[in-house]
Amino acid sequence: MSFFKEFKDFAMRGNVVDLAVGIIIGAAFGKIVSSLVADIIMPPIGLLVGGVDFSDLTITLKEAIGTAPAVTLNYGKFLQTVVDFTIVAFAIFLVVKTMNSFKRQKDAAVPPAPSNQEVLLAEIRDLLKKKSA
């Protein structure tokens, strides 16, 4: 089998395609969540704590000298990223919880098939009833 045919077979398997679609949707979802946090959630929180824009929160380690920029720790951006992560993690939790709920409902709706031993015992019981009648 040639290398390219083997790669084509690998790339076109259902799992790989599903994974690619999931990654693309996840990236788009991440952008939406980042915008939600930066543009909708953080401004009111900043207003509540005194009009602070979280993206501007920094600690200056070294002042700018001439053309060299200042060295800063941008902890405000880090806080926004933590909020982003929390929202994404919560959304994924809700999706998985919903999927598990549907799976449990499906599993509960279908009773398990009787085992071979139970089928055999039922046949014996029916034959004994037929014989005694």
C-alpha positions in Angstrom: 0.0 0.0 0.0 1.4 3.4 -1.0 2.1 6.0 1.6 -0.5 8.4 0.1 -3.2 5.8 -0.1 -2.6 4.9 3.5 -2.7 8.5 4.5 -6.0 9.0 2.6 -7.5 6.0 4.3 -6.5 7.4 7.7 -7.7 10.9 7.0 -11.0 9.9 5.6 -12.0 7.6 8.5 -15.0 8.8 10.4 -13.2 9.5 13.7 -10.6 11.8 12.1 -13.3 13.8 10.2 -15.4 14.1 13.4 -12.3 15.3 15.3 -11.5 17.9 12.7 -15.1 19.2 12.8 -14.9 19.3 16.6 -11.7 21.3 16.5 -13.0 23.9 14.1 -16.3 24.3 16.0 -14.3 24.5 19.3 -12.1 27.3 17.9 -15.1 29.3 16.8 -16.7 28.7 20.2 -13.5 29.9 21.9 -13.7 33.1 20.0 -17.3 33.6 20.9 -16.5 33.0 24.6 -13.5 35.3 24.5 -15.7 38.1 23.1 -18.4 37.3 25.7 -15.9 37.7 28.5 -13.9 40.7 27.2 -16.9 42.7 25.8 -19.9 41.7 28.0 -18.9 40.1 31.3 -15.7 42.0 32.3 -16.8 45.6 31.7 -19.7 45.4 34.3 -17.4 43.6 36.7 -14.8 46.4 36.2 -17.5 49.0 36.7 -18.5 47.3 40.0 -14.9 47.4 41.3 -14.4 51.0 40.5 -14.2 51.4 36.8 -11.2 49.1 36.2 -10.5 47.8 32.7 -9.1 44.3 33.5 -7.1 44.1 30.3 -5.1 47.2 31.4 -4.2 45.7 34.8 -0.4 45.3 34.9 2.5 45.3 37.2 5.5 47.1 35.8 8.7 45.2 36.4 11.0 47.6 34.5 10.1 51.1 33.2 10.6 51.9 29.5 14.0 53.3 28.8 14.4 55.1 25.5 13.2 52.8 22.7 13.1 49.7 24.9 9.5 48.9 26.0 8.5 48.5 29.6 8.5 45.0 31.0 5.1 44.2 32.6 3.1 41.4 34.1 -0.3 41.6 32.4 -2.4 39.9 35.1 -5.6 41.5 33.9 -5.4 39.6 30.6 -4.7 36.5 32.7 -7.8 37.1 34.7 -9.8 37.3 31.5 -8.3 34.1 30.2 -9.3 32.4 33.5 -12.9 33.6 33.1 -12.8 32.4 29.5 -11.6 28.9 30.6 -14.2 28.7 33.3 -17.1 29.5 30.9 -15.8 27.0 28.3 -15.4 24.3 31.0 -18.9 25.0 32.3 -20.4 24.8 28.8 -18.6 21.5 28.1 -19.8 20.2 31.4 -23.4 21.0 30.5 -23.0 19.4 27.1 -21.5 16.2 28.5 -24.1 16.1 31.3 -26.9 16.5 28.8 -25.5 13.7 26.6 -25.1 11.4 29.6 -28.7 12.1 30.6 -29.9 11.2 27.1 -27.8 8.0 27.1 -29.2 7.0 30.6 -32.8 7.6 29.3 -32.0 5.5 26.2 -30.4 2.7 28.3 -33.3 2.7 30.8 -35.9 2.5 28.0 -34.6 -0.7 26.5 -34.7 -3.6 28.9 -31.8 -6.0 28.6 -32.4 -9.2 26.7 -32.7 -12.3 28.8 -29.6 -14.4 29.1 -29.3 -17.9 27.6 -29.7 -19.4 31.0 -32.9 -17.5 31.7 -34.4 -18.5 28.3 -33.6 -22.1 29.0 -35.2 -22.0 32.4 -38.3 -20.4 31.0 -38.6 -23.2 28.4 -38.2 -25.8 31.2 -40.9 -24.0 33.2 -43.3 -23.9 30.2 -42.7 -27.6 29.5 -43.4 -28.5 33.2 -46.6 -26.5 33.1 -47.7 -28.1 29.9 -46.9 -31.6 31.3 -48.8 -31.0 34.5 -51.9 -29.6 32.7 
